[in-house]
Structures are given as structure tokens and as C-alpha cells.
Amino acid sequence: MMGYTHAAIGCALALGVNHLFPSILGRSPEIVGMAVLGSLAPDLDEPQSLLGKKLAVIAHPIKLLFGHRGFTHSLAALGLVIVVLFGLFSAGYGPRPSYGLAFVLGYAGHIAADWMTSSGTPLLWPNPARQHSPLPIRTGGVVEHVLAVGVGAVIVWLYRFA
């Protein structure tokens, strides 16, 4: 999926979790920002991605090592992110664990969104086989654009009425 779709999904996940469990995340701009950042992070394996352009010094080596939609799009990477973030927060290096949770929500949302595409994701990395949904969506296609608009509507509703 495209970067804007991933960002919208991350935002919607943070606002949705806040709506269902307000004491866990909160509704601050920082929480939404961390979820959006997490939703863009798996694409650090692509120097032309939204985040990859800003952090090319990191993106190029990751792409060389793993390729696009490799390790960073797997459950192993998600597990590593969880361990590192919550390890940092529990050691006192992070401002709040809720920021880590928001980042993880965004990261997981990215993997799930790319699983819905025809390219799929290597969920069980290092097994290179890519899994995808039974009804895959073409990246950048009409269905993705409709999905992005729908997620945008959910964001507006959650922000305005929830």
C-alpha cells in the first residue's frame, strides 16, 4: 500500500484503541504521531518510501540486506520492535510506554495492510514465502484509494464524535 494509506491506518488504529480503551493510550497528538511513525517504519526497507527518503542512510543498507517487503514486513520484525521498544521504556529511556504501544499498533497495521495486497508479506520470515489475503488489493489501485478514503472517514468520525 501507499504511504498515505499506511499513515491513515496508523492514525485510525490509535484513535480507535483510544476510543475503546481511553486509559491505555490517550488522545494526544504525540500518540497519533507515534502510531503514524510506526505505520511508516516497515518501509524503511525502501529508500523511495515516505520515511526512507528522510532516513536514506538507514533505508539503503536495509534494502541491500533484506530487499523491500522482506524482514521489516514480518512477524519477526514486529516482535523485535516490541522487545526493543518495551525494553527501552522499562529501562527508563522512553517518555511513556503508551508511545511504544502506539508505535507497535502502527507497525502491526502496516504489516496487515501490506498482507492485503497482491504482493503480500513474508510473515514467517526467514521463510521467503509471501502470504496475502484471499482477496488481494493492487497497491495504488482504485480499491486502495477507496480504502484510504474510508479510513479517512473513520478518522474524522473517531476524532469528532468519539
C-alpha positions, 0 to 999 in steps of 0.5 A, a space after each residue: 500500500 501507499 504511504 498515505 494509506 499506511 499513515 491513515 491506518 496508523 492514525 485510525 488504529 490509535 484513535 480507535 484503541 483510544 476510543 475503546 480503551 481511553 486509559 491505555 493510550 490517550 488522545 494526544 497528538 504525540 500518540 497519533 504521531 507515534 502510531 503514524 511513525 510506526 505505520 511508516 517504519 516497515 518501509 524503511 526497507 525502501 529508500 523511495 518510501 515516505 520515511 526512507 527518503 528522510 532516513 536514506 542512510 538507514 533505508 539503503 543498507 536495509 534494502 541491500 540486506 533484506 530487499 523491500 517487503 522482506 524482514 521489516 514486513 514480518 512477524 519477526 520484525 514486529 516482535 523485535 520492535 516490541 522487545 526493543 521498544 518495551 525494553 527501552 521504556 522499562 529501562 527508563 529511556 522512553 517518555 511513556 510506554 503508551 508511545 511504544 504501544 502506539 508505535 507497535 499498533 502502527 507497525 502491526 497495521 502496516 504489516 496487515 495492510 501490506 498482507 492485503 495486497 497482491 504482493 503480500 508479506 513474508 510473515 514467517 520470515 526467514 521463510 521467503 514465502 509471501 502470504 496475502 489475503 484471499 482477496 488481494 488489493 493492487 497497491 495504488 489501485 482504485 480499491 486502495 484509494 477507496 480504502 484510504 478514503 474510508 479510513 479517512 472517514 473513520 478518522 474524522 468520525 473517531 476524532 469528532 464524535 468519539 
